[in-house]
Amino acid sequence: MVKKCFNFLKRIVISGFLLYGYNLITAPLNIMIPINLITMSSLTILGFPALFAFILIHIIVF
């Protein structure tokens, strides 16, 4: 049980760093994805492909 909680917390932290790093890289292009509960939870659950989905949604909508 402790191992599952640790893995889940690790995925949350990695998701936060992933979003923050992406926002740092794309800040000059103004293609930033907000770091909020929805984006963090979807990145935690779905992983890296969710970031591509958010990028596509951002490019298509805006």
CHARMM internal coordinates of N, CA and C (Angstrom, degrees):
IC EDIT
DIST 1 N 1 CA 1.4443
DIST 1 CA 1 C 1.5249
ANGL 1 N 1 CA 1 C 111.32
DIST 1 C 2 N 1.3214
ANGL 1 CA 1 C 2 N 115.90
DIHE 1 N 1 CA 1 C 2 N -41.56
DIST 2 N 2 CA 1.4571
ANGL 1 C 2 N 2 CA 120.57
DIHE 1 CA 1 C 2 N 2 CA 179.80
DIST 2 CA 2 C 1.5232
ANGL 2 N 2 CA 2 C 109.84
DIHE 1 C 2 N 2 CA 2 C -66.21
DIST 2 C 3 N 1.3293
ANGL 2 CA 2 C 3 N 116.57
DIHE 2 N 2 CA 2 C 3 N -36.72
DIST 3 N 3 CA 1.4581
ANGL 2 C 3 N 3 CA 120.69
DIHE 2 CA 2 C 3 N 3 CA -179.39
DIST 3 CA 3 C 1.5291
ANGL 3 N 3 CA 3 C 110.49
DIHE 2 C 3 N 3 CA 3 C -65.87
DIST 3 C 4 N 1.3356
ANGL 3 CA 3 C 4 N 117.95
DIHE 3 N 3 CA 3 C 4 N -39.24
DIST 4 N 4 CA 1.4606
ANGL 3 C 4 N 4 CA 121.30
DIHE 3 CA 3 C 4 N 4 CA 178.03
DIST 4 CA 4 C 1.5243
ANGL 4 N 4 CA 4 C 111.23
DIHE 3 C 4 N 4 CA 4 C -65.37
DIST 4 C 5 N 1.3272
ANGL 4 CA 4 C 5 N 116.67
DIHE 4 N 4 CA 4 C 5 N -41.87
DIST 5 N 5 CA 1.4648
ANGL 4 C 5 N 5 CA 120.66
DIHE 4 CA 4 C 5 N 5 CA 177.78
DIST 5 CA 5 C 1.5235
ANGL 5 N 5 CA 5 C 110.66
DIHE 4 C 5 N 5 CA 5 C -63.61
DIST 5 C 6 N 1.3222
ANGL 5 CA 5 C 6 N 116.53
DIHE 5 N 5 CA 5 C 6 N -41.42
DIST 6 N 6 CA 1.4626
ANGL 5 C 6 N 6 CA 120.18
DIHE 5 CA 5 C 6 N 6 CA 178.76
DIST 6 CA 6 C 1.5237
ANGL 6 N 6 CA 6 C 111.26
DIHE 5 C 6 N 6 CA 6 C -64.15
DIST 6 C 7 N 1.3354
ANGL 6 CA 6 C 7 N 117.51
DIHE 6 N 6 CA 6 C 7 N -42.23
DIST 7 N 7 CA 1.4605
ANGL 6 C 7 N 7 CA 120.56
DIHE 6 CA 6 C 7 N 7 CA 178.43
DIST 7 CA 7 C 1.5189
ANGL 7 N 7 CA 7 C 111.41
DIHE 6 C 7 N 7 CA 7 C -64.69
DIST 7 C 8 N 1.3329
ANGL 7 CA 7 C 8 N 117.02
DIHE 7 N 7 CA 7 C 8 N -39.10
DIST 8 N 8 CA 1.4551
ANGL 7 C 8 N 8 CA 120.66
DIHE 7 CA 7 C 8 N 8 CA 178.70
DIST 8 CA 8 C 1.5277
ANGL 8 N 8 CA 8 C 110.92
DIHE 7 C 8 N 8 CA 8 C -65.63
DIST 8 C 9 N 1.3205
ANGL 8 CA 8 C 9 N 117.74
DIHE 8 N 8 CA 8 C 9 N -43.38
DIST 9 N 9 CA 1.4669
ANGL 8 C 9 N 9 CA 120.81
DIHE 8 CA 8 C 9 N 9 CA 176.84
DIST 9 CA 9 C 1.5206
ANGL 9 N 9 CA 9 C 111.20
DIHE 8 C 9 N 9 CA 9 C -64.28
DIST 9 C 10 N 1.3148
ANGL 9 CA 9 C 10 N 116.45
DIHE 9 N 9 CA 9 C 10 N -37.03
DIST 10 N 10 CA 1.4614
ANGL 9 C 10 N 10 CA 120.43
DIHE 9 CA 9 C 10 N 10 CA 177.92
DIST 10 CA 10 C 1.5271
ANGL 10 N 10 CA 10 C 110.62
DIHE 9 C 10 N 10 CA 10 C -63.77
DIST 10 C 11 N 1.3352
ANGL 10 CA 10 C 11 N 117.09
DIHE 10 N 10 CA 10 C 11 N -40.83
DIST 11 N 11 CA 1.4635
ANGL 10 C 11 N 11 CA 120.56
DIHE 10 CA 10 C 11 N 11 CA 178.61
DIST 11 CA 11 C 1.5212
ANGL 11 N 11 CA 11 C 111.68
DIHE 10 C 11 N 11 CA 11 C -66.47
DIST 11 C 12 N 1.3391
ANGL 11 CA 11 C 12 N 117.55
DIHE 11 N 11 CA 11 C 12 N -35.48
DIST 12 N 12 CA 1.4614
ANGL 11 C 12 N 12 CA 121.16
DIHE 11 CA 11 C 12 N 12 CA 177.48
DIST 12 CA 12 C 1.5250
ANGL 12 N 12 CA 12 C 110.09
DIHE 11 C 12 N 12 CA 12 C -64.49
DIST 12 C 13 N 1.3235
ANGL 12 CA 12 C 13 N 116.74
DIHE 12 N 12 CA 12 C 13 N -45.28
DIST 13 N 13 CA 1.4679
ANGL 12 C 13 N 13 CA 120.66
DIHE 12 CA 12 C 13 N 13 CA -179.60
DIST 13 CA 13 C 1.5254
ANGL 13 N 13 CA 13 C 110.51
DIHE 12 C 13 N 13 CA 13 C -65.53
DIST 13 C 14 N 1.3101
ANGL 13 CA 13 C 14 N 117.80
DIHE 13 N 13 CA 13 C 14 N -42.69
DIST 14 N 14 CA 1.4654
ANGL 13 C 14 N 14 CA 121.16
DIHE 13 CA 13 C 14 N 14 CA 178.70
DIST 14 CA 14 C 1.5231
ANGL 14 N 14 CA 14 C 110.65
DIHE 13 C 14 N 14 CA 14 C -63.39
DIST 14 C 15 N 1.3233
ANGL 14 CA 14 C 15 N 117.48
DIHE 14 N 14 CA 14 C 15 N -38.77
DIST 15 N 15 CA 1.4648
ANGL 14 C 15 N 15 CA 121.13
DIHE 14 CA 14 C 15 N 15 CA 178.03
DIST 15 CA 15 C 1.5239
ANGL 15 N 15 CA 15 C 111.11
DIHE 14 C 15 N 15 CA 15 C -64.19
DIST 15 C 16 N 1.3179
ANGL 15 CA 15 C 16 N 116.34
DIHE 15 N 15 CA 15 C 16 N -40.73
DIST 16 N 16 CA 1.4638
ANGL 15 C 16 N 16 CA 119.89
DIHE 15 CA 15 C 16 N 16 CA 177.57
DIST 16 CA 16 C 1.5112
ANGL 16 N 16 CA 16 C 112.12
DIHE 15 C 16 N 16 CA 16 C -63.31
DIST 16 C 17 N 1.3271
ANGL 16 CA 16 C 17 N 116.66
DIHE 16 N 16 CA 16 C 17 N -45.03
DIST 17 N 17 CA 1.4662
ANGL 16 C 17 N 17 CA 120.05
DIHE 16 CA 16 C 17 N 17 CA 177.88
DIST 17 CA 17 C 1.5262
ANGL 17 N 17 CA 17 C 111.82
DIHE 16 C 17 N 17 CA 17 C -65.54
DIST 17 C 18 N 1.3152
ANGL 17 CA 17 C 18 N 116.98
DIHE 17 N 17 CA 17 C 18 N -36.17
DIST 18 N 18 CA 1.4556
ANGL 17 C 18 N 18 CA 121.14
DIHE 17 CA 17 C 18 N 18 CA 178.65
DIST 18 CA 18 C 1.5283
ANGL 18 N 18 CA 18 C 111.03
DIHE 17 C 18 N 18 CA 18 C -63.95
DIST 18 C 19 N 1.3249
ANGL 18 CA 18 C 19 N 116.96
DIHE 18 N 18 CA 18 C 19 N -46.73
DIST 19 N 19 CA 1.4608
ANGL 18 C 19 N 19 CA 120.27
DIHE 18 CA 18 C 19 N 19 CA 178.06
DIST 19 CA 19 C 1.5196
ANGL 19 N 19 CA 19 C 111.59
DIHE 18 C 19 N 19 CA 19 C -65.36
DIST 19 C 20 N 1.3254
ANGL 19 CA 19 C 20 N 116.83
DIHE 19 N 19 CA 19 C 20 N -42.56
DIST 20 N 20 CA 1.4563
ANGL 19 C 20 N 20 CA 120.29
DIHE 19 CA 19 C 20 N 20 CA -179.99
DIST 20 CA 20 C 1.5278
ANGL 20 N 20 CA 20 C 111.30
DIHE 19 C 20 N 20 CA 20 C -64.02
DIST 20 C 21 N 1.3250
ANGL 20 CA 20 C 21 N 116.60
DIHE 20 N 20 CA 20 C 21 N -43.28
DIST 21 N 21 CA 1.4656
ANGL 20 C 21 N 21 CA 120.24
DIHE 20 CA 20 C 21 N 21 CA 177.86
DIST 21 CA 21 C 1.5173
ANGL 21 N 21 CA 21 C 112.24
DIHE 20 C 21 N 21 CA 21 C -63.97
DIST 21 C 22 N 1.3284
ANGL 21 CA 21 C 22 N 116.13
DIHE 21 N 21 CA 21 C 22 N -41.26
DIST 22 N 22 CA 1.4613
ANGL 21 C 22 N 22 CA 119.42
DIHE 21 CA 21 C 22 N 22 CA 177.21
DIST 22 CA 22 C 1.5220
ANGL 22 N 22 CA 22 C 110.59
DIHE 21 C 22 N 22 CA 22 C -62.06
DIST 22 C 23 N 1.3390
ANGL 22 CA 22 C 23 N 117.18
DIHE 22 N 22 CA 22 C 23 N -42.71
DIST 23 N 23 CA 1.4573
ANGL 22 C 23 N 23 CA 120.37
DIHE 22 CA 22 C 23 N 23 CA -179.93
DIST 23 CA 23 C 1.5267
ANGL 23 N 23 CA 23 C 111.75
DIHE 22 C 23 N 23 CA 23 C -66.30
DIST 23 C 24 N 1.3084
ANGL 23 CA 23 C 24 N 118.24
DIHE 23 N 23 CA 23 C 24 N -33.72
DIST 24 N 24 CA 1.4634
ANGL 23 C 24 N 24 CA 120.76
DIHE 23 CA 23 C 24 N 24 CA 176.71
DIST 24 CA 24 C 1.5286
ANGL 24 N 24 CA 24 C 111.37
DIHE 23 C 24 N 24 CA 24 C -67.01
DIST 24 C 25 N 1.3186
ANGL 24 CA 24 C 25 N 115.79
DIHE 24 N 24 CA 24 C 25 N -40.44
DIST 25 N 25 CA 1.4608
ANGL 24 C 25 N 25 CA 119.93
DIHE 24 CA 24 C 25 N 25 CA -178.18
DIST 25 CA 25 C 1.5211
ANGL 25 N 25 CA 25 C 111.55
DIHE 24 C 25 N 25 CA 25 C -70.38
DIST 25 C 26 N 1.3240
ANGL 25 CA 25 C 26 N 117.40
DIHE 25 N 25 CA 25 C 26 N -40.04
DIST 26 N 26 CA 1.4733
ANGL 25 C 26 N 26 CA 120.55
DIHE 25 CA 25 C 26 N 26 CA -174.75
DIST 26 CA 26 C 1.5185
ANGL 26 N 26 CA 26 C 113.62
DIHE 25 C 26 N 26 CA 26 C -96.96
DIST 26 C 27 N 1.3235
ANGL 26 CA 26 C 27 N 119.09
DIHE 26 N 26 CA 26 C 27 N 9.67
DIST 27 N 27 CA 1.4650
ANGL 26 C 27 N 27 CA 121.23
DIHE 26 CA 26 C 27 N 27 CA 179.12
DIST 27 CA 27 C 1.5298
ANGL 27 N 27 CA 27 C 112.48
DIHE 26 C 27 N 27 CA 27 C -59.61
DIST 27 C 28 N 1.3321
ANGL 27 CA 27 C 28 N 120.04
DIHE 27 N 27 CA 27 C 28 N -42.15
DIST 28 N 28 CA 1.4698
ANGL 27 C 28 N 28 CA 118.24
DIHE 27 CA 27 C 28 N 28 CA 178.54
DIST 28 CA 28 C 1.5273
ANGL 28 N 28 CA 28 C 113.33
DIHE 27 C 28 N 28 CA 28 C -65.87
DIST 28 C 29 N 1.3133
ANGL 28 CA 28 C 29 N 118.20
DIHE 28 N 28 CA 28 C 29 N -25.67
DIST 29 N 29 CA 1.4642
ANGL 28 C 29 N 29 CA 121.75
DIHE 28 CA 28 C 29 N 29 CA -179.71
DIST 29 CA 29 C 1.5228
ANGL 29 N 29 CA 29 C 112.92
DIHE 28 C 29 N 29 CA 29 C -88.28
DIST 29 C 30 N 1.3304
ANGL 29 CA 29 C 30 N 116.77
DIHE 29 N 29 CA 29 C 30 N -7.34
DIST 30 N 30 CA 1.4640
ANGL 29 C 30 N 30 CA 123.35
DIHE 29 CA 29 C 30 N 30 CA -179.33
DIST 30 CA 30 C 1.5311
ANGL 30 N 30 CA 30 C 112.17
DIHE 29 C 30 N 30 CA 30 C 59.62
DIST 30 C 31 N 1.3258
ANGL 30 CA 30 C 31 N 116.99
DIHE 30 N 30 CA 30 C 31 N 41.19
DIST 31 N 31 CA 1.4610
ANGL 30 C 31 N 31 CA 122.86
DIHE 30 CA 30 C 31 N 31 CA 176.11
DIST 31 CA 31 C 1.5301
ANGL 31 N 31 CA 31 C 107.32
DIHE 30 C 31 N 31 CA 31 C -117.67
DIST 31 C 32 N 1.3281
ANGL 31 CA 31 C 32 N 116.57
DIHE 31 N 31 CA 31 C 32 N 57.67
DIST 32 N 32 CA 1.4578
ANGL 31 C 32 N 32 CA 120.69
DIHE 31 CA 31 C 32 N 32 CA -175.43
DIST 32 CA 32 C 1.5269
ANGL 32 N 32 CA 32 C 111.06
DIHE 31 C 32 N 32 CA 32 C -92.95
DIST 32 C 33 N 1.3186
ANGL 32 CA 32 C 33 N 115.98
DIHE 32 N 32 CA 32 C 33 N 143.35
DIST 33 N 33 CA 1.4594
ANGL 32 C 33 N 33 CA 123.34
DIHE 32 CA 32 C 33 N 33 CA 176.75
DIST 33 CA 33 C 1.5274
ANGL 33 N 33 CA 33 C 106.89
DIHE 32 C 33 N 33 CA 33 C -106.41
DIST 33 C 34 N 1.3208
ANGL 33 CA 33 C 34 N 118.08
DIHE 33 N 33 CA 33 C 34 N 126.54
DIST 34 N 34 CA 1.4649
ANGL 33 C 34 N 34 CA 119.15
DIHE 33 CA 33 C 34 N 34 CA -177.56
DIST 34 CA 34 C 1.5338
ANGL 34 N 34 CA 34 C 111.91
DIHE 33 C 34 N 34 CA 34 C -66.90
DIST 34 C 35 N 1.3103
ANGL 34 CA 34 C 35 N 114.92
DIHE 34 N 34 CA 34 C 35 N 146.48
DIST 35 N 35 CA 1.4596
ANGL 34 C 35 N 35 CA 120.38
DIHE 34 CA 34 C 35 N 35 CA 176.94
DIST 35 CA 35 C 1.5254
ANGL 35 N 35 CA 35 C 106.72
DIHE 34 C 35 N 35 CA 35 C -95.42
DIST 35 C 36 N 1.3194
ANGL 35 CA 35 C 36 N 116.18
DIHE 35 N 35 CA 35 C 36 N 100.58
DIST 36 N 36 CA 1.4539
ANGL 35 C 36 N 36 CA 121.35
DIHE 35 CA 35 C 36 N 36 CA 178.88
DIST 36 CA 36 C 1.5207
ANGL 36 N 36 CA 36 C 109.52
DIHE 35 C 36 N 36 CA 36 C -138.24
DIST 36 C 37 N 1.3075
ANGL 36 CA 36 C 37 N 116.41
DIHE 36 N 36 CA 36 C 37 N -173.35
DIST 37 N 37 CA 1.4626
ANGL 36 C 37 N 37 CA 121.31
DIHE 36 CA 36 C 37 N 37 CA -174.48
DIST 37 CA 37 C 1.5209
ANGL 37 N 37 CA 37 C 111.95
DIHE 36 C 37 N 37 CA 37 C -63.83
DIST 37 C 38 N 1.3169
ANGL 37 CA 37 C 38 N 117.97
DIHE 37 N 37 CA 37 C 38 N -40.23
DIST 38 N 38 CA 1.4648
ANGL 37 C 38 N 38 CA 121.25
DIHE 37 CA 37 C 38 N 38 CA -177.54
DIST 38 CA 38 C 1.5209
ANGL 38 N 38 CA 38 C 111.03
DIHE 37 C 38 N 38 CA 38 C -67.77
DIST 38 C 39 N 1.3124
ANGL 38 CA 38 C 39 N 117.46
DIHE 38 N 38 CA 38 C 39 N -46.82
DIST 39 N 39 CA 1.4621
ANGL 38 C 39 N 39 CA 119.23
DIHE 38 CA 38 C 39 N 39 CA -178.51
DIST 39 CA 39 C 1.5230
ANGL 39 N 39 CA 39 C 111.51
DIHE 38 C 39 N 39 CA 39 C -68.88
DIST 39 C 40 N 1.3295
ANGL 39 CA 39 C 40 N 116.72
DIHE 39 N 39 CA 39 C 40 N -39.80
DIST 40 N 40 CA 1.4657
ANGL 39 C 40 N 40 CA 119.33
DIHE 39 CA 39 C 40 N 40 CA 179.96
DIST 40 CA 40 C 1.5245
ANGL 40 N 40 CA 40 C 111.32
DIHE 39 C 40 N 40 CA 40 C -66.61
DIST 40 C 41 N 1.3239
ANGL 40 CA 40 C 41 N 117.36
DIHE 40 N 40 CA 40 C 41 N -41.77
DIST 41 N 41 CA 1.4632
ANGL 40 C 41 N 41 CA 118.78
DIHE 40 CA 40 C 41 N 41 CA -178.38
DIST 41 CA 41 C 1.5197
ANGL 41 N 41 CA 41 C 111.59
DIHE 40 C 41 N 41 CA 41 C -70.16
DIST 41 C 42 N 1.3255
ANGL 41 CA 41 C 42 N 117.79
DIHE 41 N 41 CA 41 C 42 N -38.45
DIST 42 N 42 CA 1.4658
ANGL 41 C 42 N 42 CA 118.92
DIHE 41 CA 41 C 42 N 42 CA 178.93
DIST 42 CA 42 C 1.5270
ANGL 42 N 42 CA 42 C 111.12
DIHE 41 C 42 N 42 CA 42 C -69.30
DIST 42 C 43 N 1.3223
ANGL 42 CA 42 C 43 N 117.97
DIHE 42 N 42 CA 42 C 43 N -37.11
DIST 43 N 43 CA 1.4634
ANGL 42 C 43 N 43 CA 119.80
DIHE 42 CA 42 C 43 N 43 CA 176.12
DIST 43 CA 43 C 1.5248
ANGL 43 N 43 CA 43 C 111.38
DIHE 42 C 43 N 43 CA 43 C -68.27
DIST 43 C 44 N 1.3237
ANGL 43 CA 43 C 44 N 116.91
DIHE 43 N 43 CA 43 C 44 N -34.78
DIST 44 N 44 CA 1.4557
ANGL 43 C 44 N 44 CA 119.86
DIHE 43 CA 43 C 44 N 44 CA 178.34
DIST 44 CA 44 C 1.5230
ANGL 44 N 44 CA 44 C 110.83
DIHE 43 C 44 N 44 CA 44 C -66.88
DIST 44 C 45 N 1.3186
ANGL 44 CA 44 C 45 N 116.60
DIHE 44 N 44 CA 44 C 45 N -42.97
DIST 45 N 45 CA 1.4606
ANGL 44 C 45 N 45 CA 120.51
DIHE 44 CA 44 C 45 N 45 CA -176.16
DIST 45 CA 45 C 1.5296
ANGL 45 N 45 CA 45 C 111.65
DIHE 44 C 45 N 45 CA 45 C -79.05
DIST 45 C 46 N 1.3435
ANGL 45 CA 45 C 46 N 116.85
DIHE 45 N 45 CA 45 C 46 N -48.19
DIST 46 N 46 CA 1.4644
ANGL 45 C 46 N 46 CA 120.61
DIHE 45 CA 45 C 46 N 46 CA -173.51
DIST 46 CA 46 C 1.5260
ANGL 46 N 46 CA 46 C 113.89
DIHE 45 C 46 N 46 CA 46 C -89.94
DIST 46 C 47 N 1.3046
ANGL 46 CA 46 C 47 N 117.39
DIHE 46 N 46 CA 46 C 47 N -24.72
DIST 47 N 47 CA 1.4543
ANGL 46 C 47 N 47 CA 120.67
DIHE 46 CA 46 C 47 N 47 CA 177.81
DIST 47 CA 47 C 1.5168
ANGL 47 N 47 CA 47 C 113.12
DIHE 46 C 47 N 47 CA 47 C 88.94
DIST 47 C 48 N 1.3039
ANGL 47 CA 47 C 48 N 114.88
DIHE 47 N 47 CA 47 C 48 N -155.74
DIST 48 N 48 CA 1.4667
ANGL 47 C 48 N 48 CA 122.68
DIHE 47 CA 47 C 48 N 48 CA -173.89
DIST 48 CA 48 C 1.5359
ANGL 48 N 48 CA 48 C 113.79
DIHE 47 C 48 N 48 CA 48 C -60.49
DIST 48 C 49 N 1.3344
ANGL 48 CA 48 C 49 N 121.04
DIHE 48 N 48 CA 48 C 49 N -36.27
DIST 49 N 49 CA 1.4701
ANGL 48 C 49 N 49 CA 119.28
DIHE 48 CA 48 C 49 N 49 CA 178.94
DIST 49 CA 49 C 1.5286
ANGL 49 N 49 CA 49 C 113.94
DIHE 48 C 49 N 49 CA 49 C -61.36
DIST 49 C 50 N 1.3168
ANGL 49 CA 49 C 50 N 117.63
DIHE 49 N 49 CA 49 C 50 N -24.03
DIST 50 N 50 CA 1.4639
ANGL 49 C 50 N 50 CA 120.03
DIHE 49 CA 49 C 50 N 50 CA 177.23
DIST 50 CA 50 C 1.5249
ANGL 50 N 50 CA 50 C 110.76
DIHE 49 C 50 N 50 CA 50 C -66.02
DIST 50 C 51 N 1.3285
ANGL 50 CA 50 C 51 N 117.15
DIHE 50 N 50 CA 50 C 51 N -31.74
DIST 51 N 51 CA 1.4676
ANGL 50 C 51 N 51 CA 119.98
DIHE 50 CA 50 C 51 N 51 CA 177.54
DIST 51 CA 51 C 1.5197
ANGL 51 N 51 CA 51 C 110.14
DIHE 50 C 51 N 51 CA 51 C -64.41
DIST 51 C 52 N 1.3400
ANGL 51 CA 51 C 52 N 117.37
DIHE 51 N 51 CA 51 C 52 N -42.20
DIST 52 N 52 CA 1.4616
ANGL 51 C 52 N 52 CA 119.93
DIHE 51 CA 51 C 52 N 52 CA 176.88
DIST 52 CA 52 C 1.5211
ANGL 52 N 52 CA 52 C 111.20
DIHE 51 C 52 N 52 CA 52 C -63.16
DIST 52 C 53 N 1.3128
ANGL 52 CA 52 C 53 N 117.20
DIHE 52 N 52 CA 52 C 53 N -37.70
DIST 53 N 53 CA 1.4639
ANGL 52 C 53 N 53 CA 120.80
DIHE 52 CA 52 C 53 N 53 CA 178.26
DIST 53 CA 53 C 1.5276
ANGL 53 N 53 CA 53 C 110.30
DIHE 52 C 53 N 53 CA 53 C -64.48
DIST 53 C 54 N 1.3269
ANGL 53 CA 53 C 54 N 117.53
DIHE 53 N 53 CA 53 C 54 N -42.47
DIST 54 N 54 CA 1.4560
ANGL 53 C 54 N 54 CA 119.89
DIHE 53 CA 53 C 54 N 54 CA 178.62
DIST 54 CA 54 C 1.5231
ANGL 54 N 54 CA 54 C 111.54
DIHE 53 C 54 N 54 CA 54 C -66.47
DIST 54 C 55 N 1.3151
ANGL 54 CA 54 C 55 N 117.60
DIHE 54 N 54 CA 54 C 55 N -35.71
DIST 55 N 55 CA 1.4655
ANGL 54 C 55 N 55 CA 120.87
DIHE 54 CA 54 C 55 N 55 CA 177.51
DIST 55 CA 55 C 1.5290
ANGL 55 N 55 CA 55 C 109.79
DIHE 54 C 55 N 55 CA 55 C -65.75
DIST 55 C 56 N 1.3197
ANGL 55 CA 55 C 56 N 117.45
DIHE 55 N 55 CA 55 C 56 N -45.10
DIST 56 N 56 CA 1.4693
ANGL 55 C 56 N 56 CA 120.35
DIHE 55 CA 55 C 56 N 56 CA 178.48
DIST 56 CA 56 C 1.5201
ANGL 56 N 56 CA 56 C 111.37
DIHE 55 C 56 N 56 CA 56 C -63.44
DIST 56 C 57 N 1.3142
ANGL 56 CA 56 C 57 N 117.68
DIHE 56 N 56 CA 56 C 57 N -42.93
DIST 57 N 57 CA 1.4581
ANGL 56 C 57 N 57 CA 120.45
DIHE 56 CA 56 C 57 N 57 CA 178.19
DIST 57 CA 57 C 1.5190
ANGL 57 N 57 CA 57 C 110.82
DIHE 56 C 57 N 57 CA 57 C -61.90
DIST 57 C 58 N 1.3103
ANGL 57 CA 57 C 58 N 116.71
DIHE 57 N 57 CA 57 C 58 N -41.87
DIST 58 N 58 CA 1.4616
ANGL 57 C 58 N 58 CA 120.18
DIHE 57 CA 57 C 58 N 58 CA -179.67
DIST 58 CA 58 C 1.5169
ANGL 58 N 58 CA 58 C 111.31
DIHE 57 C 58 N 58 CA 58 C -65.25
DIST 58 C 59 N 1.3251
ANGL 58 CA 58 C 59 N 117.46
DIHE 58 N 58 CA 58 C 59 N -41.47
DIST 59 N 59 CA 1.4691
ANGL 58 C 59 N 59 CA 120.84
DIHE 58 CA 58 C 59 N 59 CA -179.43
DIST 59 CA 59 C 1.5196
ANGL 59 N 59 CA 59 C 111.07
DIHE 58 C 59 N 59 CA 59 C -69.43
DIST 59 C 60 N 1.3385
ANGL 59 CA 59 C 60 N 117.72
DIHE 59 N 59 CA 59 C 60 N -40.90
DIST 60 N 60 CA 1.4663
ANGL 59 C 60 N 60 CA 120.87
DIHE 59 CA 59 C 60 N 60 CA -178.61
DIST 60 CA 60 C 1.5193
ANGL 60 N 60 CA 60 C 111.15
DIHE 59 C 60 N 60 CA 60 C -70.05
DIST 60 C 61 N 1.3247
ANGL 60 CA 60 C 61 N 118.02
DIHE 60 N 60 CA 60 C 61 N -44.71
DIST 61 N 61 CA 1.4679
ANGL 60 C 61 N 61 CA 120.69
DIHE 60 CA 60 C 61 N 61 CA -175.47
DIST 61 CA 61 C 1.5166
ANGL 61 N 61 CA 61 C 111.63
DIHE 60 C 61 N 61 CA 61 C -75.25
DIST 61 C 62 N 1.3232
ANGL 61 CA 61 C 62 N 117.34
DIHE 61 N 61 CA 61 C 62 N -42.59
DIST 62 N 62 CA 1.4518
ANGL 61 C 62 N 62 CA 119.61
DIHE 61 CA 61 C 62 N 62 CA -176.53
DIST 62 CA 62 C 1.5059
ANGL 62 N 62 CA 62 C 108.67
DIHE 61 C 62 N 62 CA 62 C -104.54
END
COOR INIT
IC SEED 1 N 1 CA 1 C
IC BUILD
